[in-house]
Amino acid sequence: MKFVIIGGDAAGMSAASRAKRNNPDLNVTVLEKTHDVSYSACGMPYNIADPDRPIDDLVVRQATVFREKQGINLLTGHSVESINLENQSVSGTKDNHQEFTVSYDKLLIATGASPIFPDLPGFELPGVFGLKTLEEGRFIKEYLEKHQVAKVVIVGMGYIALEMSEALRARNIEVEMVKPRPELLPWMDNQLAEIVKLELEKNGVKLHLGHGITKIVSQPGSDGLNSKLSVISSGLVLEADMVITAIGVKPNSDFAGQSGLELGLNKAITVERNMLTSNKNVYAAGDCADAYHVVTGKKTYVPLALRANRAGWAVADNISGKKIELPGIVGTSVFKVFDLEVARTGLNVKDSIANGFDAAEVYVKTRSRAHAHPGSTPIHLHMVADRKSGRLLGAQMVGREGVAHRINAVAVALHSQMTVEQFVQCDLAYAPPFSPVWDPLLTTANQLLKNVQ
Amino acid sequence: MKFVIIGGDAAGMSAASRAKRNNPDLNVTVLEKTHDVSYSACGMPYNIADPDRPIDDLVVRQATVFREKQGINLLTGHSVESINLENQSVSGTKDNHQEFTVSYDKLLIATGASPIFPDLPGFELPGVFGLKTLEEGRFIKEYLEKHQVAKVVIVGMGYIALEMSEALRARNIEVEMVKPRPELLPWMDNQLAEIVKLELEKNGVKLHLGHGITKIVSQPGSDGLNSKLSVISSGLVLEADMVITAIGVKPNSDFAGQSGLELGLNKAITVERNMLTSNKNVYAAGDCADAYHVVTGKKTYVPLALRANRAGWAVADNISGKKIELPGIVGTSVFKVFDLEVARTGLNVKDSIANGFDAAEVYVKTRSRAHAHPGSTPIHLHMVADRKSGRLLGAQMVGREGVAHRINAVAVALHSQMTVEQFVQCDLAYAPPFSPVWDPLLTTANQLLKNVQ
C-alpha cells in the first residue's frame, strides 16, 4: 500500500512516523512545499525574542532522520497543486519548476493553515510579515538583524499577536497594536480581558482598538536606506520600521476543495471522527481540517498543535487497520502575555447561547496561594454552565501563576460532561504555596452552582 | 433546633458559618478546647520559616467575628470529654476547671486529629514537639526564639516533616531526619522518591532511613543552660537542640468511640456519604472522620483540609434540610520540598493490587516546557491503570514546575471514572512556556495505554 501525505509539519510528520512504526514495510511518501519539517511553530515568538538563538533551534527532527532512520520518503520542495480523486494521484511543481505526479492508495492532506493577509494595499511591501511557517519566522528574524527596527506595528490582537508583542518588547523594540474591533479579546469575559489589557500597557505596548485598517504605505527613511512604513487606519496613522500581521489563519484547503472534497466551517476540510474526508481514500488532519466540539457535539475549527499531532496519529492507526475515532476537542488553549498566564476551555457565554444552552455565568477574583502565604497574586476566573442540565460548559482564567495547568482540570471535566454539582465535589490538590484550601476552580464553581440551581 | 459542634477548626467552623448562613435563626454552639479557631494549619511550616512573621498571621477569622458578626455561640477553652447519645448532651471541663454540659438536637464532632507521639521514653521532654495545632506552632516558634537552636532532628518523613525540614533550613538550622522504614516516601514510586531524596540532600538535609527509634535523652548543654537532646535509634545517635515528631496523625475519636459511636479504619469515626455517624443525630467531619474513596468505593482515612471544609458544609446543609451526599475523595495531595513540587492522586500500584485491580504502571521522565524553550526542567510521572476495565487509577508527579496544578486533571478524571483511552483524548492546554505539545500527563497516559491494551 502506498500512503501519501501532503504537508510535513505536525499532523503530516506525526502520521508518517507513526505509520512506519505501526508497519515498517509501508511505503510512506511525504510531499512538503518548503524545506522545513517538524518544527515548533508555536515556539517562534519566543525564539524571535532572543537574537542569540538560531531559528533552527525550533527544528524538532531533521529531514535526514525521517529519511534515513525512519525510512520515510520525504520529498521537500514539492508543492502539491491538485488532487485527482478518481485516479488517486496528486500533482504539483517542484522547487526546480519540474512537474510531478504521485499516485496513492491512501492520502492524508495535512497542509496546515496560513496567516490571513488583508486584501488591502501595502500588505505585500517589504517589511510586512505574517508568522506561521518557520520560513516566515526566519524572515522576521533576519529583517530584525539587518535593519534598524526601533518600532513595530502589529495588526491584530490574537494570541500570536500578543506573544509577538512580548517577544519584540524583550528586544527593546517599541510596539503598537491596532485592530478594527473594539474588544481586545472578543471571546473573553470583559473583566478578564481588562487584566490582559493592563498587563500589555504596563509593559509598554500601545493598543489601538476600533481602528479599521485601510492600507500600508512605504517611504524612504531619513537615512535613505531603511524605508519607513505607515499603517493607515480610520483616524490613525502609525509609523513603523516593520509590520506584523496576525489577524488569524485560514485553512490551506484550496486544492482540496477544487478536487471535490467537502469543505465546511471556515472552509476547513470536513472530516469524520476517524479523520476521513468525504472521499473514502482521503484523510485530512491538522490546521487544514475541522473537528467535533465535545461540548456542543457540532463541528468547529480550532487550529492547534495538539489536535494536529493527535489527528496525525489517528490517521496512521486507521491506515494500519485499527479503528480509531477521536471524540473531538473542547477548545482548550493557553498563552503567556508578559507575566500573565491566560487560559480558556470550552464555551464562553456567547457560544453557549448560540448553541442553545441556558447559560449561567460567574466571575470570581480569588488568589493563587493560601491565606497569609507570601507571594500570593490574584487569579481571575470566569465560568459558564447550562441551567437546564447543570452541565459545566467552559472556563476562562487570567493570573500570574497557577493558570496554565489548572485549566486542564476543567478540560477533563468537559470531556466527562460533568455537571457543576459534580465538579465542585472534585478532590483537588491543596498546599499553601500552590492554592487556597478551596482551589480557585472550586471557589468559582461553588459560586456558579448558586446561579445554576 | 440546637446545633452543637465540638471543635472550632476547618470542619467545625465551616459547618457553623454555613449553618448560620443557611438559617440565621439557628442556635449554633461551638465548643473549642483551645483558644484558636479558624487558622491555616497547613501554613505553619511556612510561617515557622520566617522569624519575622507572627504565628497569628495564620488566623483566617478572629473568634470575635464568629461571635459578633455571625452570631455563633463560640465557646473557647471548652474541652469536651464525653457524649451522652441517649440524653443528647456533651460534657467536659473548661479552662478554669469548671465542668459543663450542653444539650443538642444535632451534634457535629469535628475534633480533628493529633500528631502521633511514639510511646517511647523522652518524647515528653522539653524541646520535643509535634505540629498540628496553632498552639504547637506557637510553641515551636517561641522555642526557636528563646533557645540557640543550631540543629533539629525530625522524627518521621511524611509531608509535614519534609515541609518542616525546608522551613528550618530557611532559618539556616541544620536538619537531620530519621525514621524506621527504609523508604523515604513508601507510597511513592521509587524513581520519583529518589528525586525527592536528592533534592533534600542537595539542600543540606541529612536523611537516616531504616533506624528504629528507641528513645530521646536530655543532657545539660556545655553552657549549662540550653540542654542538648539525643535521639537514640538502632545504630545511630543524633544530637539536637530540638526534636520535631512528624510520624503521622491519629483521629481524635476517643470519647466518640467511648460514647458508642462506630469507629472504623485508623479508629476514625465512621460516617456515611451524608456525614452521619452510626447515630442519627450525630455527624462527624474533618480529620476525625473517615471518607469513601471514589476509586475503590471503599472507606479510607485521608485527613486533609479541603475534605474537612467540604464535609463541614455538607453537615450544615443537611442540618438545614438539604440532602447532601459527598461522593468522596480520590486522595489528591501536593506538597513542596524546597524547589520541587510533589503531587499524587488516586491509587499507587500497591493499593491498586490490594483493592483487586489488575494494575499496569508506567514511569515517564519528560519536560516542563516545549522543545527548545528556555528554562525547561524535567518532570517525572508515574501512572497506574486497571488492565481489566482500562480505568485510570492514579498518578504521581515530581518536578520543579507544572506539577501542583497539573495533578488536578487526573483527579477530575478519577472522579469521572475515566479509562486511559478516554484520558489520552483530553484536549489539554499547550503553549511553549508551559508544556510540550503533548502534555506530560498525555505522554505518560499514551505509554500507559500500551501496557493496558
Interface residues (C-beta under 8 A of the other chain):
Chain A: A10 S40 C42 G43 Y46 N47 D50 R53 D57 L58 V60 V294 L304 A305 L306 R307 N309 R310 L326 P327 G328 I329 V330 G331 T332 S333 V334 F335 K336 E341 A343 T345 A370 H371 A372 H373 P374 G402 A404 H405 R406 I407 N408 A409 V410 A411 V412 A413 H415 S416 M418 Q422 F423 Q425 C426 D427 L428 A429 Y430 A431 P432 P433 F434 S435 V437 W438 D439 L441 L442
Chain B: A10 S40 C42 G43 Y46 N47 D50 R53 D57 L58 V60 V294 L304 A305 L306 R307 N309 R310 L326 P327 G328 I329 V330 G331 T332 S333 V334 F335 K336 E341 A343 T345 A370 H371 A372 H373 P374 G402 A404 H405 R406 I407 N408 A409 A411 V412 A413 H415 S416 M418 Q422 F423 Q425 C426 D427 L428 A429 Y430 A431 P432 P433 F434 S435 V437 W438 D439 L441 L442
